[in-house]
């Protein structure tokens, strides 16, 4: 019984830390979260951890892909499996960060800004066109 209680406590702690509030945590964590949401067509979740301009870009993508299933989006956009995303490096200077991700062998750079203590992905139209 004690072992079961210990397992339940460990699961609760894991779930608690996995449910980190949007944008809180290290910029690397936010970048990986954002890319996972983007890859999985989880548009609302991606918008939550982006700046206002990023949210507008994601909304545009959501509208353009509204007739697609998640699987169709992944195939059309040639998205790799989400487990193929890892952090290569990050550069943090005051309230800005550049996080380089390895996405199935390709490197993607996500710019982030800290707003009210939370890291947010800060994409512009050109970033979507060339990198994603």
C-alpha positions in Angstrom: 0.0 0.0 0.0 2.9 2.3 0.8 4.4 1.7 -2.6 1.1 2.6 -4.3 0.9 5.8 -2.3 4.4 6.7 -3.3 3.6 6.0 -7.0 0.5 8.2 -6.8 2.5 11.0 -5.2 5.1 10.8 -7.9 2.4 10.9 -10.7 0.8 13.9 -9.1 4.1 15.8 -8.8 4.9 14.9 -12.5 1.5 16.1 -13.7 1.8 19.3 -11.6 5.1 20.2 -13.1 4.0 19.1 -16.6 1.1 21.5 -16.4 3.3 24.6 -16.1 1.4 27.8 -16.9 1.7 29.1 -20.4 5.0 31.0 -21.0 6.4 30.3 -17.6 9.7 28.4 -17.4 12.9 28.6 -19.4 12.8 30.0 -22.9 14.0 26.6 -24.2 10.9 24.9 -22.6 8.6 27.4 -24.1 10.2 27.1 -27.6 9.8 23.3 -27.5 6.2 23.6 -26.3 5.4 26.1 -29.0 6.9 23.9 -31.7 5.0 20.8 -30.5 1.7 22.7 -30.6 2.5 24.1 -34.0 3.4 20.6 -35.3 0.2 19.1 -33.9 -2.1 21.9 -35.2 -2.9 22.9 -31.6 -3.5 26.5 -32.6 -5.1 27.8 -29.4 -2.3 26.4 -27.3 0.4 27.9 -29.6 -1.3 31.3 -29.5 -1.2 31.3 -25.7 2.6 31.2 -25.6 3.1 33.7 -28.4 3.1 37.5 -28.7 0.1 39.2 -30.1 1.7 39.2 -33.6 2.6 35.5 -33.3 -1.0 34.8 -32.3 -2.3 36.7 -35.4 0.0 34.6 -37.6 -1.1 31.4 -36.0 -4.7 32.4 -36.4 -4.1 33.0 -40.1 -2.5 29.5 -40.4 -5.4 28.0 -38.5 -7.9 29.6 -40.9 -6.0 28.4 -43.9 -5.9 24.9 -42.6 -9.3 24.8 -41.1 -10.5 22.1 -43.5 -7.6 19.8 -42.7 -7.3 17.1 -40.0 -4.3 17.1 -37.8 -2.9 14.3 -39.8 -3.5 16.1 -43.1 -1.7 19.2 -41.7 1.3 17.2 -40.6 1.5 15.6 -44.0 1.0 18.8 -46.0 3.5 20.7 -43.9 5.9 17.7 -43.8 6.0 17.8 -40.0 8.3 15.2 -38.3 7.2 13.4 -35.2 7.1 15.7 -32.1 9.7 13.5 -30.3 12.2 14.6 -33.0 12.5 18.1 -31.5 15.4 19.0 -29.2 17.2 22.1 -28.0 20.5 22.7 -29.7 21.4 26.1 -28.1 19.9 29.2 -26.6 21.1 32.8 -26.3 19.4 34.9 -23.6 20.0 38.6 -23.4 17.9 40.4 -20.9 14.3 40.0 -22.1 15.0 38.4 -25.4 16.1 34.9 -26.4 17.0 32.9 -29.5 16.4 29.2 -29.1 17.8 26.9 -31.8 15.9 23.6 -32.1 16.9 20.5 -33.9 13.8 19.3 -35.7 14.5 15.9 -37.3 17.9 17.0 -38.4 17.0 20.6 -39.5 17.7 23.6 -37.3 15.0 26.1 -36.6 15.5 29.3 -34.6 12.7 30.7 -32.5 12.9 34.2 -31.1 11.3 34.8 -27.7 10.7 37.8 -25.6 9.9 38.1 -21.9 6.7 39.9 -21.2 5.5 40.4 -17.6 7.9 37.6 -16.5 6.7 35.1 -19.1 8.6 33.9 -22.2 6.6 34.2 -25.4 7.5 33.2 -28.9 7.9 36.3 -31.0 7.4 35.4 -34.7 7.0 37.8 -37.6 5.6 36.9 -41.0 9.1 36.4 -42.5 9.9 33.9 -39.8 6.9 31.7 -40.8 7.8 32.0 -44.5 11.4 31.0 -44.2 11.7 28.8 -41.1 8.5 26.9 -40.6 
